[in-house]
Amino acid sequence: MEKIKMVTPLVEMDGDEMTRIIWKMIKDILLLPYIDLKTEYYDLGLKHRNETNDKVTFDSAAATKKYGVAVKCATITPNADRMTEYNLKEMWKSPNGTIRAILDGTVFRTPIIVKGITPFIPTWTKPITIARHAYGDVYKNTEMRVPKGSKCELVCTDKDGNETRELIHEFSESAGIIQGLHNLDKSIGSFARSCFNFALDTKQDIWFASKDTISKKYDHRFKDIFNEIFESEYKDRFAESGIEYFYTLIDDAVARVIRSEGGYIWACKNYDGDVMSDMVATAYGSLAMMTSVLVSPDGVYEYEAAHGTVQRHYYKHLKGEKTSTNSVATLFAWTGALRKRGELDNTPDLIAFADKLEKATIKTIEDGVMTGDLALLSTLPNKRKVDTEEFLIEIGERLKAML
C-alpha cells in the first residue's frame, strides 16, 4: 500500500531506558512501513538533557506550542543515584513538569479496557478519565518544623506595603509542623478551560470535586472559578453536545465513582488527581494500560504513557536477556498523537490508521497474546506470554489484516 502522507509534523520527544527501546520498535514495526512519518525530533534522554543543560526540554515544549501536537516517550527524573550513574551536572527537573508549566496544561489519564482483564470494581464497564490540575498545592509548598512555644501566622503584604495577618496556630503545648500552599486564579482558569474543552472534544460528562465545606476560601475559589467559566463560556456548548458539568464534594465524588459504570471525566486538584489517577489505574488493572495526554487551554496536545522508563527491564535488556515489557500505553501515545494530527490537518487516512492500530493492539491481547504483566491479570483461558518485540510483531500481523 502507498504510505499515508502527513501534512504537518508531530513533535517527537524521545526518552530513556526500556521505553526508548520500545519507542524505536514501535516506529520500525508499526509506523514507518505505513506512514510517511513527519516529526520534529527532540532527544529528551537524560544524557542529552545533561549535554544541553536541559535546553532541549524547553525547545521541545516551544515546538509543541508551534505545531500543536506532540508525542513523548517516558523520561528519567534524576535522583541522587542517577546523578552518579549518568555523571550529571545537576539534578535536572522533571521534563513533564517543565513541559506542563510551559504549555499551562492539564493531564488527562484514561484506562484502556480489554476483554479478560476485569476491573476490581466490576461495575466499571467504561473508562474513567482523571483530569489532574498540574500546578501548585503541596507540589509547590513551603513547610517548616516549628519549635514549642512558637506562634505561626499567615502574612500577606500587598503592593502598597499593607499587611494582613491570620493566625495559623500557637504551639504552646508542643512542637509541630506547618505548611504553606498556593495557587493562581490564572492557573485554575486554564485548568477549567482545558477540562471543559476536553469534555467537548470527547463528548463526556465532567465532574469537579474539592472540599469547599472545610476549605472555605482555597477550595471554594476553585469551585467559583469553574462555575464562572462554565456559565459564561461553556454552558450553551455543553447543552448542544448533550453533556453535563456539575460540582460535588470530593467525598460524594468518591462514593459516586465506586457506584458508577464509568464513562466520564473526573477533574481533581493536584494532590487529589495524583492519588486518584493511581487508584483508578490500579483498579482497572495496570498503569501500563493507561493513556495520558496533556491538554493546554488553547488546544495544544502532548501524548505520553502514564508510566515510567521500566528501569528493571532495561538492565535485563542490556545483559542480552529477553524482556516481556508492556508497550500498550506507549503505543497509544503514538496513536493518540497521530489521530489528533489527522483531525487538525483533516487527513482521514491518518485518523483511520490510528483507529485500526488501536483495534489491532486490543485484538492481540483479547486473542490471548500478551506480555507478562497482562498474563498475570488476564482471565482468558488460553494465554500466550510473548516477549517485548514479539508482542509488537503480533500486533503488526493483525494490523496488516485490517489495512
LUMPAZA-551569 format. One record per residue (C-alpha): residue number from 0; x, y, z. Coordinates in pm, whole numbers, always signed. Example, Ala and Ser with C-alpha at 12.3 -4.5 7.8 and 13.67 -1.06 7.14 Angstrom:
2
<atom i="0" east="+1230" north="-450" up="+780"/>
<atom i="1" east="+1367" north="-106" up="+714"/>
// end
This chain:
403
<atom i="0" east="+0" north="+0" up="+0"/>
<atom i="1" east="+105" north="+360" up="-55"/>
<atom i="2" east="+230" north="+524" up="+261"/>
<atom i="3" east="-7" north="+766" up="+436"/>
<atom i="4" east="+106" north="+1125" up="+392"/>
<atom i="5" east="+126" north="+1372" up="+679"/>
<atom i="6" east="+63" north="+1744" up="+628"/>
<atom i="7" east="+214" north="+1888" up="+946"/>
<atom i="8" east="+490" north="+1732" up="+1158"/>
<atom i="9" east="+439" north="+1587" up="+1504"/>
<atom i="10" east="+681" north="+1690" up="+1775"/>
<atom i="11" east="+859" north="+1368" up="+1875"/>
<atom i="12" east="+1023" north="+1357" up="+2219"/>
<atom i="13" east="+1243" north="+1050" up="+2267"/>
<atom i="14" east="+1312" north="+918" up="+2617"/>
<atom i="15" east="+1505" north="+680" up="+2837"/>
<atom i="16" east="+1579" north="+317" up="+2917"/>
<atom i="17" east="+1336" north="+41" up="+2815"/>
<atom i="18" east="+1073" north="+279" up="+2683"/>
<atom i="19" east="+1335" north="+424" up="+2447"/>
<atom i="20" east="+1397" north="+72" up="+2312"/>
<atom i="21" east="+1023" north="+18" up="+2271"/>
<atom i="22" east="+987" north="+360" up="+2106"/>
<atom i="23" east="+1217" north="+256" up="+1820"/>
<atom i="24" east="+1047" north="-85" up="+1788"/>
<atom i="25" east="+703" north="+76" up="+1756"/>
<atom i="26" east="+829" north="+308" up="+1481"/>
<atom i="27" east="+1013" north="+35" up="+1291"/>
<atom i="28" east="+745" north="-236" up="+1315"/>
<atom i="29" east="+415" north="-49" up="+1320"/>
<atom i="30" east="+453" north="+307" up="+1191"/>
<atom i="31" east="+725" north="+354" up="+929"/>
<atom i="32" east="+602" north="+74" up="+698"/>
<atom i="33" east="+267" north="+252" up="+664"/>
<atom i="34" east="+318" north="+625" up="+727"/>
<atom i="35" east="+545" north="+878" up="+563"/>
<atom i="36" east="+620" north="+992" up="+916"/>
<atom i="37" east="+698" north="+1362" up="+956"/>
<atom i="38" east="+829" north="+1456" up="+1301"/>
<atom i="39" east="+1039" north="+1730" up="+1454"/>
<atom i="40" east="+1267" north="+1517" up="+1674"/>
<atom i="41" east="+1395" north="+1607" up="+2022"/>
<atom i="42" east="+1607" north="+1370" up="+2229"/>
<atom i="43" east="+1486" north="+1406" up="+2589"/>
<atom i="44" east="+1702" north="+1118" up="+2707"/>
<atom i="45" east="+1878" north="+1213" up="+3031"/>
<atom i="46" east="+2224" north="+1206" up="+2871"/>
<atom i="47" east="+2124" north="+1461" up="+2606"/>
<atom i="48" east="+1935" north="+1678" up="+2854"/>
<atom i="49" east="+2256" north="+1692" up="+3056"/>
<atom i="50" east="+2463" north="+1778" up="+2747"/>
<atom i="51" east="+2228" north="+2066" up="+2656"/>
<atom i="52" east="+2179" north="+2189" up="+3017"/>
<atom i="53" east="+1813" north="+2086" up="+2972"/>
<atom i="54" east="+1767" north="+2335" up="+2687"/>
<atom i="55" east="+1631" north="+2051" up="+2471"/>
<atom i="56" east="+1330" north="+2018" up="+2703"/>
<atom i="57" east="+1242" north="+2384" up="+2666"/>
<atom i="58" east="+1296" north="+2364" up="+2288"/>
<atom i="59" east="+1062" north="+2065" up="+2261"/>
<atom i="60" east="+790" north="+2249" up="+2455"/>
<atom i="61" east="+827" north="+2554" up="+2228"/>
<atom i="62" east="+796" north="+2328" up="+1922"/>
<atom i="63" east="+483" north="+2169" up="+2071"/>
<atom i="64" east="+325" north="+2514" up="+2102"/>
<atom i="65" east="+419" north="+2579" up="+1739"/>
<atom i="66" east="+287" north="+2255" up="+1587"/>
<atom i="67" east="+3" north="+2181" up="+1830"/>
<atom i="68" east="+62" north="+1805" up="+1879"/>
<atom i="69" east="+347" north="+1612" up="+2042"/>
<atom i="70" east="+419" north="+1255" up="+2142"/>
<atom i="71" east="+657" north="+1188" up="+2431"/>
<atom i="72" east="+846" north="+882" up="+2548"/>
<atom i="73" east="+891" north="+820" up="+2923"/>
<atom i="74" east="+1193" north="+1000" up="+3071"/>
<atom i="75" east="+1405" north="+978" up="+3385"/>
<atom i="76" east="+1363" north="+1238" up="+3657"/>
<atom i="77" east="+1703" north="+1205" up="+3829"/>
<atom i="78" east="+1764" north="+1142" up="+4198"/>
<atom i="79" east="+2097" north="+1117" up="+4382"/>
<atom i="80" east="+2169" north="+768" up="+4242"/>
<atom i="81" east="+2105" north="+886" up="+3886"/>
<atom i="82" east="+2337" north="+1185" up="+3941"/>
<atom i="83" east="+2622" north="+938" up="+3989"/>
<atom i="84" east="+2508" north="+687" up="+3725"/>
<atom i="85" east="+2484" north="+948" up="+3448"/>
<atom i="86" east="+2756" north="+1184" up="+3578"/>
<atom i="87" east="+2510" north="+1474" up="+3571"/>
<atom i="88" east="+2599" north="+1841" up="+3601"/>
<atom i="89" east="+2297" north="+1892" up="+3825"/>
<atom i="90" east="+1978" north="+1717" up="+3930"/>
<atom i="91" east="+1766" north="+1822" up="+3633"/>
<atom i="92" east="+1396" north="+1878" up="+3690"/>
<atom i="93" east="+1121" north="+1651" up="+3558"/>
<atom i="94" east="+1072" north="+1713" up="+3183"/>
<atom i="95" east="+699" north="+1650" up="+3235"/>
<atom i="96" east="+683" north="+1927" up="+3495"/>
<atom i="97" east="+874" north="+2168" up="+3271"/>
<atom i="98" east="+654" north="+2096" up="+2969"/>
<atom i="99" east="+333" north="+2120" up="+3176"/>
<atom i="100" east="+439" north="+2460" up="+3308"/>
<atom i="101" east="+526" north="+2595" up="+2961"/>
<atom i="102" east="+206" north="+2465" up="+2800"/>
<atom i="103" east="-6" north="+2558" up="+3105"/>
<atom i="104" east="-159" north="+2213" up="+3057"/>
<atom i="105" east="-387" north="+1970" up="+3238"/>
<atom i="106" east="-311" north="+1596" up="+3247"/>
<atom i="107" east="-590" north="+1357" up="+3145"/>
<atom i="108" east="-538" north="+988" up="+3222"/>
<atom i="109" east="-772" north="+719" up="+3090"/>
<atom i="110" east="-757" north="+339" up="+3131"/>
<atom i="111" east="-753" north="+114" up="+2822"/>
<atom i="112" east="-1017" north="-155" up="+2865"/>
<atom i="113" east="-969" north="-504" up="+2720"/>
<atom i="114" east="-1164" north="-828" up="+2750"/>
<atom i="115" east="-1015" north="-1067" up="+3004"/>
<atom i="116" east="-886" north="-801" up="+3245"/>
<atom i="117" east="-1169" north="-727" up="+3486"/>
<atom i="118" east="-1157" north="-409" up="+3695"/>
<atom i="119" east="-1154" north="-456" up="+4072"/>
<atom i="120" east="-1482" north="-258" up="+4069"/>
<atom i="121" east="-1692" north="-491" up="+3850"/>
<atom i="122" east="-1946" north="-221" up="+3758"/>
<atom i="123" east="-1674" north="-19" up="+3581"/>
<atom i="124" east="-1754" north="-114" up="+3222"/>
<atom i="125" east="-1644" north="+221" up="+3074"/>
<atom i="126" east="-1320" north="+414" up="+3135"/>
<atom i="127" east="-1295" north="+686" up="+3400"/>
<atom i="128" east="-1070" north="+974" up="+3294"/>
<atom i="129" east="-888" north="+1162" up="+3571"/>
<atom i="130" east="-812" north="+1528" up="+3493"/>
<atom i="131" east="-536" north="+1644" up="+3726"/>
<atom i="132" east="-453" north="+2009" up="+3782"/>
<atom i="133" east="-78" north="+2008" up="+3739"/>
<atom i="134" east="+13" north="+2325" up="+3929"/>
<atom i="135" east="+57" north="+2435" up="+4289"/>
<atom i="136" east="-80" north="+2292" up="+4614"/>
<atom i="137" east="+155" north="+2059" up="+4803"/>
<atom i="138" east="+386" north="+2027" up="+4497"/>
<atom i="139" east="+495" north="+2390" up="+4530"/>
<atom i="140" east="+462" north="+2413" up="+4907"/>
<atom i="141" east="+672" north="+2584" up="+5173"/>
<atom i="142" east="+697" north="+2393" up="+5500"/>
<atom i="143" east="+869" north="+2422" up="+5836"/>
<atom i="144" east="+920" north="+2235" up="+6160"/>
<atom i="145" east="+807" north="+2457" up="+6445"/>
<atom i="146" east="+960" north="+2452" up="+6795"/>
<atom i="147" east="+739" north="+2450" up="+7105"/>
<atom i="148" east="+642" north="+2798" up="+7220"/>
<atom i="149" east="+622" north="+2945" up="+6868"/>
<atom i="150" east="+334" north="+3139" up="+6716"/>
<atom i="151" east="+277" north="+3097" up="+6343"/>
<atom i="152" east="+84" north="+3335" up="+6120"/>
<atom i="153" east="+0" north="+3378" up="+5753"/>
<atom i="154" east="+123" north="+3721" up="+5648"/>
<atom i="155" east="+26" north="+3885" up="+5318"/>
<atom i="156" east="+195" north="+4215" up="+5222"/>
<atom i="157" east="+14" north="+4394" up="+4937"/>
<atom i="158" east="+183" north="+4609" up="+4672"/>
<atom i="159" east="+144" north="+4919" up="+4895"/>
<atom i="160" east="+315" north="+4753" up="+5190"/>
<atom i="161" east="-3" north="+4688" up="+5392"/>
<atom i="162" east="-3" north="+4365" up="+5591"/>
<atom i="163" east="-287" north="+4120" up="+5654"/>
<atom i="164" east="-231" north="+3856" up="+5920"/>
<atom i="165" east="-414" north="+3533" up="+6006"/>
<atom i="166" east="-315" north="+3313" up="+6300"/>
<atom i="167" east="-227" north="+2958" up="+6198"/>
<atom i="168" east="-157" north="+2815" up="+6543"/>
<atom i="169" east="+14" north="+2888" up="+6875"/>
<atom i="170" east="+243" north="+2596" up="+6950"/>
<atom i="171" east="+237" north="+2649" up="+7328"/>
<atom i="172" east="+199" north="+2282" up="+7427"/>
<atom i="173" east="+402" north="+2102" up="+7165"/>
<atom i="174" east="+639" north="+2144" up="+6875"/>
<atom i="175" east="+481" north="+2083" up="+6536"/>
<atom i="176" east="+484" north="+2145" up="+6164"/>
<atom i="177" east="+332" north="+2399" up="+5925"/>
<atom i="178" east="+284" north="+2407" up="+5550"/>
<atom i="179" east="+203" north="+2690" up="+5312"/>
<atom i="180" east="+19" north="+2620" up="+4985"/>
<atom i="181" east="-71" north="+2849" up="+4700"/>
<atom i="182" east="-245" north="+2854" up="+4365"/>
<atom i="183" east="-321" north="+3111" up="+4095"/>
<atom i="184" east="-655" north="+3226" up="+3958"/>
<atom i="185" east="-495" north="+3218" up="+3612"/>
<atom i="186" east="-381" north="+2857" up="+3651"/>
<atom i="187" east="-716" north="+2744" up="+3790"/>
<atom i="188" east="-890" north="+2917" up="+3497"/>
<atom i="189" east="-662" north="+2738" up="+3248"/>
<atom i="190" east="-735" north="+2408" up="+3425"/>
<atom i="191" east="-1110" north="+2467" up="+3397"/>
<atom i="192" east="-1094" north="+2557" up="+3026"/>
<atom i="193" east="-875" north="+2255" up="+2946"/>
<atom i="194" east="-1125" north="+2031" up="+3126"/>
<atom i="195" east="-1429" north="+2179" up="+2953"/>
<atom i="196" east="-1259" north="+2166" up="+2611"/>
<atom i="197" east="-1156" north="+1803" up="+2663"/>
<atom i="198" east="-1512" north="+1713" up="+2769"/>
<atom i="199" east="-1647" north="+1871" up="+2450"/>
<atom i="200" east="-1375" north="+1701" up="+2243"/>
<atom i="201" east="-1456" north="+1356" up="+2384"/>
<atom i="202" east="-1830" north="+1418" up="+2439"/>
<atom i="203" east="-1821" north="+1307" up="+2803"/>
<atom i="204" east="-1977" north="+1445" up="+3120"/>
<atom i="205" east="-1733" north="+1610" up="+3359"/>
<atom i="206" east="-1732" north="+1640" up="+3738"/>
<atom i="207" east="-1518" north="+1868" up="+3951"/>
<atom i="208" east="-1476" north="+1789" up="+4319"/>
<atom i="209" east="-1299" north="+1958" up="+4610"/>
<atom i="210" east="-1361" north="+2017" up="+4984"/>
<atom i="211" east="-1510" north="+2367" up="+4990"/>
<atom i="212" east="-1711" north="+2298" up="+5307"/>
<atom i="213" east="-1383" north="+2277" up="+5503"/>
<atom i="214" east="-1156" north="+2493" up="+5285"/>
<atom i="215" east="-1394" north="+2788" up="+5256"/>
<atom i="216" east="-1150" north="+3014" up="+5070"/>
<atom i="217" east="-887" north="+2795" up="+4899"/>
<atom i="218" east="-1103" north="+2511" up="+4765"/>
<atom i="219" east="-1404" north="+2739" up="+4729"/>
<atom i="220" east="-1202" north="+2954" up="+4489"/>
<atom i="221" east="-1160" north="+2652" up="+4259"/>
<atom i="222" east="-1535" north="+2589" up="+4274"/>
<atom i="223" east="-1619" north="+2953" up="+4195"/>
<atom i="224" east="-1376" north="+2984" up="+3902"/>
<atom i="225" east="-1501" north="+2660" up="+3745"/>
<atom i="226" east="-1860" north="+2779" up="+3780"/>
<atom i="227" east="-1793" north="+3131" up="+3644"/>
<atom i="228" east="-1612" north="+2999" up="+3336"/>
<atom i="229" east="-1870" north="+2730" up="+3271"/>
<atom i="230" east="-2166" north="+2968" up="+3296"/>
<atom i="231" east="-2009" north="+3239" up="+3078"/>
<atom i="232" east="-1824" north="+3032" up="+2815"/>
<atom i="233" east="-1940" north="+2669" up="+2801"/>
<atom i="234" east="-2298" north="+2624" up="+2924"/>
<atom i="235" east="-2463" north="+2655" up="+2582"/>
<atom i="236" east="-2199" north="+2442" up="+2409"/>
<atom i="237" east="-2244" north="+2165" up="+2666"/>
<atom i="238" east="-2622" north="+2176" up="+2616"/>
<atom i="239" east="-2577" north="+2148" up="+2238"/>
<atom i="240" east="-2344" north="+1847" up="+2284"/>
<atom i="241" east="-2577" north="+1679" up="+2534"/>
<atom i="242" east="-2314" north="+1656" up="+2805"/>
<atom i="243" east="-2318" north="+1777" up="+3166"/>
<atom i="244" east="-2090" north="+1957" up="+3411"/>
<atom i="245" east="-2151" north="+1950" up="+3783"/>
<atom i="246" east="-1964" north="+2022" up="+4104"/>
<atom i="247" east="-1972" north="+1799" up="+4410"/>
<atom i="248" east="-1771" north="+1746" up="+4729"/>
<atom i="249" east="-1475" north="+1509" up="+4698"/>
<atom i="250" east="-1641" north="+1271" up="+4950"/>
<atom i="251" east="-1953" north="+1248" up="+4734"/>
<atom i="252" east="-1746" north="+1211" up="+4418"/>
<atom i="253" east="-1563" north="+907" up="+4561"/>
<atom i="254" east="-1894" north="+744" up="+4656"/>
<atom i="255" east="-2039" north="+818" up="+4310"/>
<atom i="256" east="-1728" north="+681" up="+4137"/>
<atom i="257" east="-1741" north="+350" up="+4324"/>
<atom i="258" east="-2112" north="+304" up="+4239"/>
<atom i="259" east="-2080" north="+415" up="+3875"/>
<atom i="260" east="-2025" north="+234" up="+3545"/>
<atom i="261" east="-1759" north="+488" up="+3436"/>
<atom i="262" east="-1766" north="+683" up="+3113"/>
<atom i="263" east="-1694" north="+1039" up="+3238"/>
<atom i="264" east="-1416" north="+1281" up="+3331"/>
<atom i="265" east="-1337" north="+1344" up="+3698"/>
<atom i="266" east="-1149" north="+1673" up="+3745"/>
<atom i="267" east="-933" north="+1691" up="+4058"/>
<atom i="268" east="-698" north="+1934" up="+4228"/>
<atom i="269" east="-329" north="+1846" up="+4204"/>
<atom i="270" east="-291" north="+1615" up="+4505"/>
<atom i="271" east="-634" north="+1454" up="+4462"/>
<atom i="272" east="-555" north="+1387" up="+4097"/>
<atom i="273" east="-217" north="+1236" up="+4181"/>
<atom i="274" east="-375" north="+988" up="+4422"/>
<atom i="275" east="-696" north="+916" up="+4232"/>
<atom i="276" east="-522" north="+854" up="+3897"/>
<atom i="277" east="-310" north="+581" up="+4058"/>
<atom i="278" east="-617" north="+439" up="+4232"/>
<atom i="279" east="-814" north="+429" up="+3907"/>
<atom i="280" east="-519" north="+281" up="+3713"/>
<atom i="281" east="-472" north="+4" up="+3970"/>
<atom i="282" east="-844" north="-66" up="+3996"/>
<atom i="283" east="-869" north="-109" up="+3618"/>
<atom i="284" east="-571" north="-341" up="+3617"/>
<atom i="285" east="-241" north="-177" up="+3522"/>
<atom i="286" east="-65" north="+157" up="+3492"/>
<atom i="287" east="+82" north="+18" up="+3167"/>
<atom i="288" east="-275" north="+20" up="+3030"/>
<atom i="289" east="-333" north="+390" up="+3095"/>
<atom i="290" east="-319" north="+671" up="+2840"/>
<atom i="291" east="-201" north="+1017" up="+2937"/>
<atom i="292" east="-248" north="+1341" up="+2744"/>
<atom i="293" east="-151" north="+1693" up="+2843"/>
<atom i="294" east="-401" north="+1948" up="+2707"/>
<atom i="295" east="-346" north="+2324" up="+2715"/>
<atom i="296" east="-639" north="+2569" up="+2736"/>
<atom i="297" east="-558" north="+2690" up="+2384"/>
<atom i="298" east="-579" north="+2342" up="+2233"/>
<atom i="299" east="-220" north="+2207" up="+2232"/>
<atom i="300" east="-191" north="+1829" up="+2291"/>
<atom i="301" east="+103" north="+1624" up="+2420"/>
<atom i="302" east="+55" north="+1245" up="+2440"/>
<atom i="303" east="+262" north="+1009" up="+2654"/>
<atom i="304" east="+245" north="+687" up="+2854"/>
<atom i="305" east="+132" north="+717" up="+3215"/>
<atom i="306" east="+422" north="+503" up="+3344"/>
<atom i="307" east="+797" north="+540" up="+3378"/>
<atom i="308" east="+1102" north="+411" up="+3193"/>
<atom i="309" east="+1085" north="+45" up="+3315"/>
<atom i="310" east="+1438" north="+52" up="+3455"/>
<atom i="311" east="+1446" north="-310" up="+3571"/>
<atom i="312" east="+1364" north="-444" up="+3225"/>
<atom i="313" east="+1623" north="-212" up="+3068"/>
<atom i="314" east="+1902" north="-361" up="+3280"/>
<atom i="315" east="+1791" north="-709" up="+3171"/>
<atom i="316" east="+1792" north="-591" up="+2808"/>
<atom i="317" east="+2148" north="-458" up="+2846"/>
<atom i="318" east="+2257" north="-806" up="+2962"/>
<atom i="319" east="+2106" north="-956" up="+2647"/>
<atom i="320" east="+1818" north="-1116" up="+2836"/>
<atom i="321" east="+1466" north="-1133" up="+2692"/>
<atom i="322" east="+1209" north="-895" up="+2839"/>
<atom i="323" east="+832" north="-903" up="+2824"/>
<atom i="324" east="+759" north="-532" up="+2859"/>
<atom i="325" east="+409" north="-394" up="+2806"/>
<atom i="326" east="+421" north="-135" up="+2526"/>
<atom i="327" east="+47" north="-59" up="+2507"/>
<atom i="328" east="+50" north="+281" up="+2680"/>
<atom i="329" east="+346" north="+399" up="+2471"/>
<atom i="330" east="+179" north="+271" up="+2154"/>
<atom i="331" east="-145" north="+451" up="+2243"/>
<atom i="332" east="+55" north="+771" up="+2294"/>
<atom i="333" east="+154" north="+742" up="+1927"/>
<atom i="334" east="-199" north="+658" up="+1809"/>
<atom i="335" east="-346" north="+945" up="+2013"/>
<atom i="336" east="-99" north="+1193" up="+1863"/>
<atom i="337" east="-147" north="+1062" up="+1508"/>
<atom i="338" east="-526" north="+1079" up="+1543"/>
<atom i="339" east="-517" north="+1435" up="+1676"/>
<atom i="340" east="-273" north="+1537" up="+1398"/>
<atom i="341" east="-514" north="+1386" up="+1146"/>
<atom i="342" east="-811" north="+1568" up="+1298"/>
<atom i="343" east="-634" north="+1904" up="+1295"/>
<atom i="344" east="-500" north="+1856" up="+939"/>
<atom i="345" east="-818" north="+1694" up="+804"/>
<atom i="346" east="-634" north="+1379" up="+693"/>
<atom i="347" east="-888" north="+1097" up="+744"/>
<atom i="348" east="-640" north="+826" up="+638"/>
<atom i="349" east="-421" north="+910" up="+936"/>
<atom i="350" east="-720" north="+901" up="+1174"/>
<atom i="351" east="-833" north="+565" up="+1033"/>
<atom i="352" east="-481" north="+422" up="+1069"/>
<atom i="353" east="-462" north="+527" up="+1435"/>
<atom i="354" east="-804" north="+367" up="+1500"/>
<atom i="355" east="-702" north="+40" up="+1331"/>
<atom i="356" east="-370" north="+22" up="+1516"/>
<atom i="357" east="-551" north="+56" up="+1850"/>
<atom i="358" east="-803" north="-212" up="+1747"/>
<atom i="359" east="-518" north="-442" up="+1639"/>
<atom i="360" east="-348" north="-392" up="+1976"/>
<atom i="361" east="-663" north="-474" up="+2172"/>
<atom i="362" east="-741" north="-771" up="+1946"/>
<atom i="363" east="-392" north="-912" up="+2006"/>
<atom i="364" east="-448" north="-911" up="+2383"/>
<atom i="365" east="-805" north="-1043" up="+2352"/>
<atom i="366" east="-671" north="-1324" up="+2129"/>
<atom i="367" east="-463" north="-1429" up="+2430"/>
<atom i="368" east="-126" north="-1294" up="+2312"/>
<atom i="369" east="+21" north="-1061" up="+2573"/>
<atom i="370" east="+320" north="-952" up="+2778"/>
<atom i="371" east="+397" north="-1100" up="+3119"/>
<atom i="372" east="+228" north="-833" up="+3330"/>
<atom i="373" east="-104" north="-882" up="+3148"/>
<atom i="374" east="-75" north="-1262" up="+3155"/>
<atom i="375" east="-80" north="-1239" up="+3536"/>
<atom i="376" east="-402" north="-1031" up="+3527"/>
<atom i="377" east="-594" north="-1185" up="+3237"/>
<atom i="378" east="-872" north="-1437" up="+3297"/>
<atom i="379" east="-868" north="-1559" up="+2936"/>
<atom i="380" east="-837" north="-1940" up="+2919"/>
<atom i="381" east="-566" north="-1971" up="+2652"/>
<atom i="382" east="-296" north="-1715" up="+2713"/>
<atom i="383" east="+43" north="-1698" up="+2544"/>
<atom i="384" east="+312" north="-1485" up="+2703"/>
<atom i="385" east="+543" north="-1324" up="+2446"/>
<atom i="386" east="+849" north="-1103" up="+2470"/>
<atom i="387" east="+859" north="-728" up="+2401"/>
<atom i="388" east="+932" north="-747" up="+2029"/>
<atom i="389" east="+709" north="-1050" up="+1961"/>
<atom i="390" east="+412" north="-862" up="+2106"/>
<atom i="391" east="+460" north="-575" up="+1861"/>
<atom i="392" east="+510" north="-818" up="+1570"/>
<atom i="393" east="+183" north="-992" up="+1664"/>
<atom i="394" east="+6" north="-655" up="+1663"/>
<atom i="395" east="+162" north="-589" up="+1323"/>
<atom i="396" east="+18" north="-910" up="+1180"/>
<atom i="397" east="-334" north="-812" up="+1289"/>
<atom i="398" east="-284" north="-456" up="+1165"/>
<atom i="399" east="-190" north="-587" up="+816"/>
<atom i="400" east="-515" north="-782" up="+803"/>
<atom i="401" east="-715" north="-465" up="+881"/>
<atom i="402" east="-548" north="-236" up="+624"/>
// end
